[in-house]
Amino acid sequence: MTSKSTKSKKSSKSSKSGAKKEEKKTEDDAKQPTEEGKSQHGDASRTDREGAAASEKGAGGVLENPGAEPVIKEKGWFTKQNVQNFLHYFIGEKAKAEKLTLVIGHAYQKFLEGLEKPMKLNEMRNMKEPNYSKLREVLRDPRLYGDPIMRAFAEKSELVGVPNNTYHMVHEGFWDLYCKKPATPDLTAKKLEGWINRIMLKAPVHAPPE
């Protein structure tokens, strides 16, 4: 009786121990997909973030919409108002050349000529929407520049030590003045009439490829 009883107790303990191990294994198996799920979710989130960042740029890190208005940060003296006041003063009074010559793209000239009330090169008037925004998109897009050197500078200004923010501040400021839409209260469209006459825009000699 004692021997059988002892065996019975050992068998019972072994059975319970096996049941506990099996139960723990089942719990571990149940947790594993959860951990994998977390890992997959993390990978998916990271992919989404990388995809969102990549969607803003095309090949070579170039923005897919070069004609979009850039975000310009102002700091200290470096504000739109001060920069535009300086551009107005320097070109209007300090530039040694009688006229500042800029080579503009054929797209700019074509846009002016295609308006309901066409304009010629070196002619500018207060332009209403949506024409004004469309014109600025043309002026912002480096691919439509008439001067290849200026295009390279616009796309890679950082390589010569000029931050993109600085480039955009000056470039946008110049065209704000030329289009008679100054960001400074010190200047008005009327005051800019004579200033615009100090600038000579020229189209490239060769026509763009069809």
C-alpha positions in Angstrom: 0.0 0.0 0.0 2.8 2.4 0.9 4.7 1.7 -2.4 1.6 2.2 -4.5 0.7 5.4 -2.6 4.1 6.9 -3.1 4.1 6.1 -6.9 0.6 7.6 -7.1 1.8 10.8 -5.5 4.9 11.0 -7.7 2.8 10.5 -10.8 0.4 13.2 -9.6 3.2 15.7 -9.1 4.8 14.8 -12.4 1.4 15.3 -14.1 0.9 18.7 -12.5 4.5 19.8 -13.3 4.0 18.8 -17.0 0.7 20.7 -17.1 2.3 23.8 -15.7 5.2 23.6 -18.3 2.7 23.1 -21.1 0.6 26.1 -19.8 3.7 28.3 -19.6 4.8 27.3 -23.1 1.3 28.2 -24.4 1.5 31.6 -22.8 5.0 32.2 -24.3 3.7 31.2 -27.7 0.8 33.6 -27.3 3.2 36.5 -26.4 5.5 35.9 -29.3 3.2 37.1 -32.1 2.5 40.1 -30.0 6.2 41.0 -29.8 6.6 40.3 -33.6 3.5 42.5 -34.2 5.1 45.3 -32.2 8.3 45.0 -34.3 6.3 44.9 -37.5 4.3 47.9 -36.4 7.5 49.8 -35.5 9.0 49.0 -38.9 5.8 50.1 -40.7 5.8 53.4 -38.7 9.4 54.0 -39.6 8.7 53.2 -43.2 5.8 55.6 -43.2 7.9 58.4 -41.8 10.7 57.8 -44.3 8.2 57.6 -47.1 6.6 60.9 -46.1 10.0 62.6 -46.0 11.0 61.1 -49.3 7.7 62.2 -51.0 8.7 65.8 -50.4 11.8 65.3 -52.5 12.6 63.8 -55.8 15.8 62.2 -57.1 18.9 63.8 -55.8 17.0 65.5 -52.9 15.5 68.1 -55.3 12.0 69.3 -54.2 9.3 67.9 -56.5 7.7 71.4 -56.7 10.5 73.9 -57.1 7.9 76.6 -57.9 6.4 76.4 -54.4 6.8 79.4 -52.1 9.7 78.7 -49.8 9.5 79.0 -46.0 11.9 81.8 -45.0 13.1 82.3 -41.4 13.8 85.8 -40.2 16.4 86.4 -37.4 17.7 89.6 -35.9 18.4 92.2 -38.5 17.9 89.6 -41.2 14.2 90.3 -42.0 12.3 90.7 -45.2 11.8 94.4 -44.5 15.5 95.1 -44.0 16.7 93.0 -46.9 14.3 94.6 -49.3 15.1 98.1 -48.1 18.8 97.3 -48.7 18.1 95.9 -52.2 16.1 99.0 -53.1 18.9 101.3 -51.8 21.8 99.5 -53.3 20.3 98.9 -56.8 18.7 102.3 -56.9 21.5 104.4 -55.6 24.8 102.5 -55.1 25.1 100.2 -58.1 27.8 101.5 -60.4 26.2 100.1 -63.6 23.5 102.2 -65.2 21.3 99.2 -65.2 21.5 95.8 -63.5 21.2 93.2 -66.2 19.6 89.8 -65.5 19.1 86.9 -67.9 15.5 85.7 -67.4 14.1 82.4 -68.7 11.9 82.1 -71.8 9.1 80.8 -69.6 8.9 84.2 -67.9 8.7 86.1 -71.2 6.1 83.6 -72.6 4.0 84.0 -69.5 3.9 87.8 -69.8 3.0 87.5 -73.5 0.2 85.0 -72.8 -1.7 87.2 -70.3 -5.1 88.5 -71.2 -3.5 91.9 -71.3 0.0 91.0 -72.5 3.2 92.6 -71.2 6.6 92.9 -72.8 9.9 92.1 -71.2 11.0 94.8 -68.8 7.4 95.8 -68.3 5.6 95.2 -65.0 2.2 96.2 -63.5 0.3 95.3 -60.3 -0.9 91.8 -61.1 -4.0 90.2 -59.7 -4.6 86.5 -58.7 -4.2 83.9 -59.9 -1.8 85.3 -62.4 0.5 86.8 -59.8 1.0 83.5 -58.0 1.5 81.7 -61.3 4.2 84.2 -62.3 6.0 83.7 -59.0 6.0 80.0 -59.5 7.8 80.5 -62.8 10.3 82.8 -61.2 11.0 80.3 -58.4 11.6 77.3 -60.5 15.4 77.0 -61.2 14.7 74.7 -64.2 13.1 77.8 -65.9 16.0 80.1 -65.2 17.6 81.7 -68.3 21.1 81.7 -66.7 22.6 78.3 -66.0 25.0 79.7 -63.4 22.1 81.1 -61.5 20.3 77.8 -61.7 23.3 76.0 -60.3 23.6 78.6 -57.5 19.9 78.3 -56.7 20.1 74.5 -56.5 23.4 74.2 -54.7 24.0 77.5 -52.8 25.1 75.6 -49.7 28.2 74.3 -51.6 29.5 77.8 -51.8 28.6 78.8 -48.3 25.3 80.5 -48.8 22.4 78.9 -46.8 19.3 78.2 -48.7 17.4 80.4 -46.4 19.6 83.4 -47.3 19.3 82.7 -51.0 15.5 82.5 -50.8 15.3 85.7 -48.7 17.3 87.7 -51.3 15.7 86.1 -54.4 12.2 86.4 -53.1 12.8 89.9 -51.9 14.1 91.1 -55.3 11.0 89.8 -57.1 8.7 91.1 -54.4 10.1 94.6 -55.3 10.1 94.0 -59.0 6.5 92.8 -59.0 5.5 95.8 -56.9 4.5 93.6 -53.9 7.0 94.9 -51.3 7.1 93.2 -47.9 8.3 96.5 -46.4 6.0 99.4 -45.5 8.8 101.8 -46.4 8.2 101.2 -50.1 5.1 101.4 -52.3 4.3 100.4 -55.8 4.6 104.0 -56.9 8.1 104.4 -55.3 9.2 101.3 -57.1 8.4 102.6 -60.6 11.8 104.4 -61.0 13.7 101.5 -59.3 12.4 99.0 -61.8 13.8 101.1 -64.6 17.3 100.5 -63.2 16.9 96.8 -64.1 17.3 95.3 -67.5 15.9 91.8 -68.1 17.1 89.8 -71.1 16.0 86.5 -72.5 18.6 83.9 -73.5 19.8 84.1 -77.2 18.8 80.5 -77.9 15.2 79.4 -77.7 14.3 76.5 -75.3 14.0 73.0 -76.8 10.5 72.0 -77.8 
